Amino acid sequence: MDIRRPPSKAMRSGKAGEPFKSYQNYSNNMKQQQQNLKASSDAVLLLRVPLYITNGIFFTLFFSAAYFLLHRWREKIRTSAPLHILSLSDIAAIVSLIASFIYLLGFFGIGFLLSIIPRASHDHEDAWDVHNNDHLIAKEDSRPPGPCAAAIDYSLVPPVLPCTNGSSNAAAPLPLSQDDEEIIKSVVSGSTPSYSLEAKLGDCRRAAAIRREALQRSSGRSLEGLPLEGFDYDSILGQCCEMPVGYVQIPVGVAGPLFLDGKEYTVPMATTEGCLVASTNRGCKAIYASGGATTVLLRDGMTRAPVVRFSSASRAAELKFFLEDPLNFESLSLVFNRSSRFGKLQYIKCAIAGKNLYMRFSCSTGDAMGMNMVSKGVQNVLDFLQDDFPDMDVIGISGNFCSDKKPAAVNWIEGRGKSVVCEAIIKEEVVRKVLKTNVAALVELNMLKNLTGSAVAGVLGGFNAHASNIVSAIYIATGQDPAQNVESSHCITMMEAVNDGKDLHISVTMPSIEVGTVGGGTQLASQSACLNLLDVKGANRDSPGSNSRLLATIVAGSVLAGELSLMSALAAGQLVKSHLKYNRSSKDMSKISP
């Protein structure tokens, strides 16, 4: 595709043919440089040698030849030998120096020149502004348009800006190249696996576009409305999501300030539920007006529980006694801790079912959520135990005694991740003016709904009004694993009248808040920005683990605010009224095309 800029004043003031001829010459030169660069890359690929190895070889050759020649010439100067008389080794070194210089210049020099040429020509209106892409116009393309982007030279194409006309698409579709058409056909036919596109093309964004178009053609269903542009697909490769075809937009609101442990926090919440952010914000206001909330971190340890099998229950019991013997803990912890400088074994708790043994390892994980970290440590211990228990058959690295992403009594009782208690005393005046209810009504409702009602329902860890609402919203905004909302939302909300029945003491106890500030989705741009808003982005170098612990207390404080506001709305009979106001869509869904 040819890209050009509208004629500048200097071009319009001269003869019509000359500026355009100069423009075409520039265009041809740019294309030739790109073709040269592609040719050099293709030549490397033909060698079937990884690119970094090839570059390393030529770098080594260049500096080795330069060093050899300098050393030789210094010896000739010292011995007064003629410099122009060359030996066979001198000639070989000169040829190697020139050849490696030409390769390095061709590989790195062209890209460098392309990056500085537009800057140098920015002050001249008769040249393209390629670097800044201010006023680029695409020339008419004779190829048939397609719904996805083509294999375009992105160094010459401006970034696609988001739509501002209210369209649901993030960007207008770009035409497909002939190469892309062939790849799409091979994906649709099944000859090219869709999952291999990133490795095959070396361009994650192009792979997503091709996969998207192939999906539309094979399914016969349109993905219009699912944005493709405006996302860094390289950032998710191999760690966050496989086979991407776009991304989902979830609005992020903020609640606060949440006055917690003497500091103020503005809490980001990603949700599509109306009233949720507004309700949490009202709870934050009530807490702030009453002097703030305080938190206590009770435990901090991620768990993993492998299951192993023996020939008899007695043999399984032998390993159980061995693991739980305090005399063996030091040697086991040394083996476990080899996996990470942050992962430290805390304890091992075992359970037996017949001849099967479940070993629940708990360890600190620094600022990471820590699932991978503890799994590596567990694998080290299993390998170590295999020497003394050769008849041990490892069935699985996880036997659900952990327990991950499932409601489980072991997490409710023992805790998993961060165990936090958050409390506040809400003044009578604040309950009346901000929450529009009274202390006695809140205490009674909490007893009959959150405690008695949940017991009648036989819930596990669900003695609260809507803790999972707040946990999920913060988790999505900050890049946590949303599925761990299951055990992270375990919460018991307690309310009690204090100070002669005038004020309200409210607390939430959450034994299994599983969060991290490094790894996984926390490093994505949007989620990283939300973590930065809370001042918990990344790892804390001075005090490893403090950022993730702070995030856990913020989650608990936000849940406290959400519980306080929703319970007040229920006590005052405001729930239906507020949802009718904030949580109803006026859009006619029947008019939205499939």
Helices and strands as residue ranges (DSSP letters): E 3-4, H 9-13, H 17-46, H 51-79, H 88-104, I 105-109, H 110-120, E 137-138, H 178-189, G 194-196, H 197-201, H 204-219, G 233-236, E 252-260, E 263-270, H 276-289, E 294-304, E 307-309, H 313-324, H 326-336, G 337-339, E 344-353, E 356-364, H 371-388, E 393-396, H 409-414, E 417-426, H 428-433, H 439-445, I 446-453, H 454-457, E 462-463, H 467-478, G 482-484, H 485-488, E 491-498, E 503-513, G 520-523, H 525-533, H 546-571, H 575-582, G 589-591
